[in-house]
Amino acid sequence: CEADSEEKLNTVKAIISSHVDMFSRRETLALSWVR
């Protein structure tokens, strides 16, 4: 992911994390953010 600022990047990461949580009900998926 790319974003114009650290704040926007954190927003994108939060959205992705929430969607992964919603759509991975059968199996828990862990996200690992790398820069």
N, CA, C and O of each residue as an XYZ file, in Angstrom:
140
protein
N       0.829     -1.173      0.000
C       0.000      0.000      0.000
C       0.876      1.239      0.000
O       1.997      1.241      0.508
N       0.343      2.260     -0.569
C       1.016      3.549     -0.549
C       0.019      4.615     -0.128
O      -1.180      4.509     -0.387
N       0.542      5.644      0.528
C      -0.299      6.764      0.940
C       0.550      8.029      0.956
O       1.778      7.978      1.027
N      -0.135      9.156      0.887
C       0.550     10.447      0.852
C       1.140     10.856      2.197
O       2.046     11.687      2.251
N       0.631     10.279      3.279
C       1.122     10.652      4.604
C       1.021      9.449      5.538
O       0.354      8.459      5.237
N       1.692      9.560      6.664
C       1.653      8.505      7.675
C       0.231      8.316      8.200
O      -0.204      7.190      8.442
N      -0.481      9.414      8.373
C      -1.863      9.348      8.861
C      -2.753      8.587      7.878
O      -3.546      7.739      8.288
N      -2.625      8.882      6.607
C      -3.431      8.192      5.593
C      -3.040      6.723      5.494
O      -3.898      5.865      5.290
N      -1.752      6.429      5.639
C      -1.300      5.040      5.610
C      -1.907      4.265      6.772
O      -2.344      3.127      6.599
N      -1.938      4.869      7.946
C      -2.556      4.211      9.104
C      -4.042      3.965      8.873
O      -4.572      2.943      9.308
N      -4.714      4.879      8.201
C      -6.133      4.701      7.874
C      -6.318      3.525      6.926
O      -7.206      2.697      7.127
N      -5.491      3.448      5.905
C      -5.567      2.344      4.941
C      -5.303      1.016      5.649
O      -6.010      0.036      5.415
N      -4.306      0.982      6.497
C      -3.988     -0.245      7.229
C      -5.151     -0.667      8.123
O      -5.454     -1.856      8.220
N      -5.800      0.282      8.768
C      -6.940     -0.028      9.637
C      -8.103     -0.597      8.829
O      -8.767     -1.537      9.265
N      -8.344     -0.032      7.663
C      -9.431     -0.523      6.803
C      -9.131     -1.938      6.328
O     -10.003     -2.805      6.369
N      -7.910     -2.173      5.882
C      -7.531     -3.516      5.427
C      -7.657     -4.512      6.577
O      -8.189     -5.607      6.392
N      -7.176     -4.144      7.752
C      -7.261     -5.033      8.914
C      -8.703     -5.377      9.259
O      -9.012     -6.529      9.561
N      -9.585     -4.386      9.216
C     -10.983     -4.656      9.561
C     -11.643     -5.558      8.524
O     -12.457     -6.413      8.875
N     -11.298     -5.376      7.251
C     -11.859     -6.236      6.216
C     -11.332     -7.664      6.336
O     -12.086     -8.617      6.139
N     -10.068     -7.821      6.652
C      -9.515     -9.165      6.853
C     -10.230     -9.835      8.017
O     -10.575    -11.014      7.931
N     -10.456     -9.106      9.100
C     -11.188     -9.661     10.245
C     -12.601    -10.085      9.854
O     -13.062    -11.151     10.262
N     -13.287     -9.265      9.074
C     -14.667     -9.575      8.684
C     -14.745    -10.798      7.775
O     -15.665    -11.606      7.897
N     -13.787    -10.933      6.870
C     -13.883    -11.972      5.857
C     -13.083    -13.226      6.183
O     -13.033    -14.147      5.368
N     -12.463    -13.281      7.342
C     -11.711    -14.480      7.726
C     -12.291    -15.071      9.004
O     -11.574    -15.290      9.980
N     -13.566    -15.319      8.990
C     -14.238    -15.811     10.198
C     -13.893    -17.260     10.505
O     -13.803    -17.637     11.674
N     -13.701    -18.072      9.482
C     -13.395    -19.487      9.712
C     -11.965    -19.687     10.184
O     -11.701    -20.511     11.059
N     -11.062    -18.944      9.612
C      -9.657    -19.027      9.996
C      -9.162    -17.632     10.338
O      -9.458    -16.662      9.640
N      -8.414    -17.551     11.404
C      -7.853    -16.266     11.796
C      -6.604    -15.997     10.968
O      -5.701    -16.831     10.896
N      -6.564    -14.847     10.356
C      -5.398    -14.444      9.587
C      -4.674    -13.337     10.332
O      -5.296    -12.451     10.919
N      -3.367    -13.402     10.299
C      -2.565    -12.359     10.936
C      -1.897    -11.528      9.853
O      -1.331    -12.067      8.902
N      -1.966    -10.229     10.005
C      -1.302     -9.331      9.068
C       0.036     -8.910      9.648
O       0.168     -8.672     10.848
N       1.007     -8.827      8.785
C       2.319     -8.352      9.193
C       2.702     -7.216      8.259
O       2.892     -7.427      7.061
N       2.814     -6.017      8.804
C       3.117     -4.846      7.989
C       4.625     -4.655      7.931
O       5.297     -4.616      8.962
N       5.146     -4.537      6.728
C       6.581     -4.355      6.516
C       6.798     -3.074      5.745
O       6.074     -2.789      4.791
N       7.781     -2.306      6.146
C       8.091     -1.048      5.446
C       9.391     -1.176      4.731
O       9.833     -0.229      4.080
